[in-house]
Amino acid sequence: MTPLAIGALLAAGAMVWVIAPIFSEEPHESDSGRPASRAADDAAEAAILRWREESK
Amino acid sequence: MTQFGELSLWIALLMSAWCTTLAVQGAVTRRRSLVESAARGLQMALVFSLLAAGVLMRAFLDGDYSLRYVAMHSGSSVADAFKISAFWMGRAGLLLLLSVALAAAASVAARSAMRRDADRVRAAVTLALLGAVAGGALAVTAFSGNAFALFNQVPTDGRGLDPLFRHPLGLIQPLLMVCGLAAAAVPVALIVASAVRRRFDPAVVARIRGSAVASWGLLSLALLAGAQWAYVTPGLRARAQGTTVVVGMACAWVATMFIVMAASVRARRVEPRTPRHRVGQVTAQFGTVLCLATLAVSGRTKNYDVQIADGSRYSAIDAWGHSWTFTSQGESRIERPGDDVTALVLLPTRDGVRQPFLSSESRQYYAAGGLDIYAPQSAPAIRRGLAQDLLVILSDAEDGHAILRISFRPLIELAWVGGVLITLGTMLLFWPASFESAA
């Protein structure tokens, strides 16, 4: 294996490690400091259920 | 391997650019994953710049003269230890070393900021600034000072290292200077990030002060080592005076000193006085007294420019009024691989009492093909003492006559000790008490 190929492999491995945190981010992992609201979730779920009932 | 080194340098530059971009994006969107990715990018910039430096160092040790930079600063006649220091004796190598040091300092400081700083946006801005500084150094290294440029036709031997740089202090002083300069980027980045956020809380002030003290200490030791190097190597001071590196080091030293003072003003009112502060104060004061003593007697320095024939005697009075005689024992010439040495031996007496022989040398170094591309280098005879140093510098020796300078420098050794004591004492005095918990 040539030194350039080794370099390219190392670079690819490093890039994967560097970008890994972006892809392993949880949906609500933003750093806004606000916890997800259970009441908002419940309201959204209720709205979806209501829309499904109406569209039947 | 050369291509691997150059590739590593470019990847390091790419990683630092990634770091800055993602850290700015992370600060704007407040997404932790982007800032984490930016920090990893900075760590990879360190890894790849270290790989690039490792490839260049190996080229120096193996004598790979296909690299233009290696051929211009090393050669087969250069001792192995000086092949290591030849790495940073040119612009490209020094820039690469500075890039490595900046990437290392930035990685450590960025990780510390992300772990300890309660203000995550400020930590992200700090990371972006440090990445930009490391990236700037890597960009200058890659674009304008590429140490991996190759010769079309490989020479059989290198040009050799400039004789002025063939001194053991050349192994230490540039490292201290580069580490000090790299460390100076940390308090500056913290100050700018705090100014952007308009938040200078005690924890960040302690971190600014701690990193500024560390940088100031390293730069002070670098200045002292540089002064000592110039003291024992005639011609080095004239060469180094006013160069970008020396001016930059002096500016960074002054800037870090101001930062330490400014950051200490508020902290000193609230910090309790501990035994560490007292030891630091006494040490710095003692060092100052030693330096002032040297300064006070500097007017007693005696210099004699002498032309002396073989077997003849020269009389002189030293800084403290003692009478000396110097009897020339004649000159000798030695031909060694890579250099010719002309040595003049003097037999000194002090107030009629015989002293040990003094041997002052002039060395002519030769590059490949016997070319004398460097001016002859003096290696002075130095007799160190607490009361005074005696230096004999040989300028020229020919046909039974020698031209030399005899210098008596009073209390000069106290100034070196005083400088080290001032540095250590000041670091003890200003090191923040809350740095460990805040850093």
Boltz contact constraints between the chains, C-beta under 6 A:
constraints:
  - contact:
      token1: [A, 3]
      token2: [B, 1]
      max_distance: 6.0
  - contact:
      token1: [A, 3]
      token2: [B, 3]
      max_distance: 6.0
  - contact:
      token1: [A, 3]
      token2: [B, 4]
      max_distance: 6.0
  - contact:
      token1: [A, 4]
      token2: [B, 3]
      max_distance: 6.0
  - contact:
      token1: [A, 7]
      token2: [B, 4]
      max_distance: 6.0
  - contact:
      token1: [A, 7]
      token2: [B, 7]
      max_distance: 6.0
  - contact:
      token1: [A, 11]
      token2: [B, 11]
      max_distance: 6.0
  - contact:
      token1: [A, 14]
      token2: [B, 44]
      max_distance: 6.0
  - contact:
      token1: [A, 18]
      token2: [B, 37]
      max_distance: 6.0
  - contact:
      token1: [A, 18]
      token2: [B, 40]
      max_distance: 6.0
  - contact:
      token1: [A, 18]
      token2: [B, 41]
      max_distance: 6.0
  - contact:
      token1: [A, 18]
      token2: [B, 44]
      max_distance: 6.0
  - contact:
      token1: [A, 19]
      token2: [B, 37]
      max_distance: 6.0
  - contact:
      token1: [A, 21]
      token2: [B, 33]
      max_distance: 6.0
  - contact:
      token1: [A, 21]
      token2: [B, 36]
      max_distance: 6.0
  - contact:
      token1: [A, 21]
      token2: [B, 37]
      max_distance: 6.0
  - contact:
      token1: [A, 22]
      token2: [B, 33]
      max_distance: 6.0
  - contact:
      token1: [A, 22]
      token2: [B, 37]
      max_distance: 6.0
  - contact:
      token1: [A, 25]
      token2: [B, 33]
      max_distance: 6.0
  - contact:
      token1: [A, 30]
      token2: [B, 31]
      max_distance: 6.0
  - contact:
      token1: [A, 31]
      token2: [B, 30]
      max_distance: 6.0
  - contact:
      token1: [A, 31]
      token2: [B, 32]
      max_distance: 6.0
  - contact:
      token1: [A, 31]
      token2: [B, 120]
      max_distance: 6.0
  - contact:
      token1: [A, 32]
      token2: [B, 30]
      max_distance: 6.0
